[in-house]
Amino acid sequence: MAKVQKVSTREFKEEAVRLVQTSGKPIAQVARELGISDTSIHQWRKELAQHGKEAFPGSGHQTLLEEENRRLKRELERVQQERDILKKGVSIFSREVRWRCAPEMGMKIG
């Protein structure tokens, strides 16, 4: 039987962390009361401490740094494709010029 993963909202995670910090209760007790694992609260606390307002971006959402990284990768891919197209164009153009100029320069073709 597959384990079903419970998805918690950003507000729920923030509230759970706030409860641990302000209630004076142990993390394990707060976790039991909320019906979640104490490991989850530990992870949420750590993420909130590291990322602040950007913590828990949600499904499909990214932090500003991840979004910038993704945008730069897309731009790099586009620029590399443009470069490759230009390389091929230069190659084709230079072959064509050689064929046209060869007789004028006294070169034999073939």
Secondary structure, 3 states (H helix, E strand, C coil): CCCCCCCCCHHHHHHHHHHHHHHCCCHHHHHHHHCCCHHHHHHHHHHHHHHHHHCCCCCCCCCHHHHHHHHHHHHHHHHHHHHHHHHHHHHHHHHHHHHHHCCCCCCCCC
